[in-house]
Amino acid sequence: MKPNAIKRIGLVKRRKDLSYEEFVNHWLHTHAELCKKLPNMRRYSVNLIDRSQVEAFGYDGFSELWFDSAEILKAALESPEGKTLLADLPNFTDSIHPLLVEDYLMLS
C-alpha cells in the first residue's frame, strides 16, 4: 500500500505571555494565512486542543500540512514563503515539535 501523502504535523505550545485567545487569534488569522501561501501544499489544517480535557498532553494544538513528497515539503519550507512562515512562529508559540508522517487514507 502506498501512502496518500506526506504529512507534517506540528505540535504547538502557546507562548506563555499570550492569553489562549491571543494565541488562537494569531494562529488562525495571521499564521494560517502565511501557511496557505506555501507552494505545492495539498491541504492544511489547524487543530486546537482543550487543555482542560488532556492536561498531560502538554500542547495547545497541532497543524497538519499535506504534500506529495518529503522533497516537495522541504522545498516549500525553504521557499521565501516558507522562511516567512517559520519566522512567524515565535510570535505565538514557545515551541513547535514537527513530525513527518506517511498518511494512509483508509476511508474518504
N, C-alpha and C positions, 0 to 999 in steps of 0.2 A: 504494500500500500504506500502510495506517495503522499507527502504532506500537501495540504491545501495551500499553505502559505508559511512563511517565516514570520513569527510574531515577536515583537519586542515589548515585553511587559516591564513597566517602570513602577516599582513600589516606592511610594512617596510619603515622606513625613513633613507635616506642616512646619513652616518656620515658627519658632516658639514665640516670637514677638508679634505675630499676627493672630487676630481672632479667627475662629473657624470660618466665619462669614467672609472675612477679607481674603483668606486663603482660597476658598471656593470661588469667590468672585474673580480673583486674578487667574486662577487655573481655567475656569470655564469661559472667560471672556478675552483675556489678554493672551495667555499662553496657548490656549486651544486655537486661536486664530493664527498664531505663528506656526503651530504644528501642522495645520491644514495646508500650509504652503510647501511642505516637504515634497520634493519631486518623486514621482513614481510610487507614492504611498497608495495602497488599495483601500484601506479602511482605517479609521481612527476612533477610539472610544475612551472616555474617561469614566472611571468607576469610583464613586465616593463611598467611604466606609463609615458606618455609625460606630465610633469607638466605644460607646457605652454598651454595645452588644458584644464586642470582641476586643476588650481592652488588651488582652495578652498579645494580640497580633502586632501591635506597635506601629501600624501605618494608618494614614488618613485616607488613602486611596491608591489606585493604580491606573496606569494608562495602558492601552493596547494599540500597537501600531502594526498593521499587516503589510507585508511586502512579498514580492515573488521570490526573493532570494536574499541570503545574508549579504551578498555583494551589493545588491541594489540598496539595501538598508544602510550599509556602510557608506556608500556614495551619497545617499540622501543626508546623512548626518554630517558628512564632510563638505557638503554644498554650502554656499552662502546662507541659504535659508536654514540649514541645519545648525550652522555656527550661531546664527541669531537666536534660534530656539534654545540651544544649550546655554547660551549666555544669559537667558532669561530665568533659568532655574533658581538661582539664588534670590530672586525677587519674591518667591513664595514658598520655597522648600528648604529645609535644613539638610536633607539628604534624599537621594534617589538611588535605588538599587535596581539596575537593569538586569533582566533575564532574557535570554534569546531562546525561544522555543519553536518547535515544529508544531504547526496547527493541523490537526486531522479532523475534518468536518465529518461528523457521524450522522447528523440529521439537519436538514435545512428546511 
